[in-house]
């Protein structure tokens, strides 16, 4: 009986010792949240990857100066040198139906040493290119997406829209395709509406007339599809601001910075007085540019502004008089 009691006490002491060691190791192990706090002022720590340091945002204390640099071991001073030294592929993009993850076979009929392929090898490579193109689109949904994204890229190139607009338009079209909004509507119509919505969301809007010129659908179908896409996808798109058109119009007309600033001032005065309400933003922007050119003694005709803005001269004459009247009333007040 005494041996059993002694054994029980020994097990109890061993268990207590194990628990004590476990609690001590937990206290000694640093907490991840404590590592992100400055030991001096308890401020937030930031990681400066350029200098390889961990610095406090509040007091500037350098907590760690031996951070491992996980970037490339080479340096590049321009985009061409960076592309030549990089050993990775292109980044994924929404502008391609497969997000740029598939492999393409080059069109050059040369081997790795630069030697020209034989006629039999060229024929074989052409067959491989054909089958590779077929396997890139596995079903009708991918073929639909491929055609639509190509259409978006074509129209964006014709309108001179930047890459972020194309990316946004691709995301909008993908959402419309996943939500089954395409039945009963053409691929070109939904693609054009997605590009029009993306241009307005990013802040580089284009008018409906400009979209109609480069699109394969008419203006009525474009507006109908645009309203449907915005309503179903619940896109938050603000009304177009006339000031967003001014830089492009002024640049194409060769106007000075002073004229551009004057046009912006005219539009802001019109917005403050409520003159812009119910009027086309493109027409107001064109009229403001023409009025600003007159005020700064720069030679620009209504015909030139009409051609650049794709708006009638009658609209420019009516709107620019209203803008000048608002400016005169502001001076008299």
Secondary structure, DSSP 8 states (H G I E B T S, - for coil): -HHHHHHHHHHHHHHHHHHHHHHHHHHHS--HHHHTB-TTT--BEEEETTTTEEEETTT--EEES-----S-SS--SSHHHHHHH--S-----TTSTTTT-S----S--B-TTS-B--HHHHHHHHHHHHHHHHHH--SHHHHHHHHHHHHHHHHHHHHT--HHHHHHHHHHHHHHHHTT--TTS-HHHHHHHHHHHHHHHHT----HHHHHHHSSS-HHHHHHHHHHHHHHHT-------THHHHHHHHHHHT--HHHHHHHHHHHHHHHHHTTTTTS-HHHHHHHHHHHHHHHTT----HHHHHHHHT--HHHHHHHHHHHHHHHHHHHH-
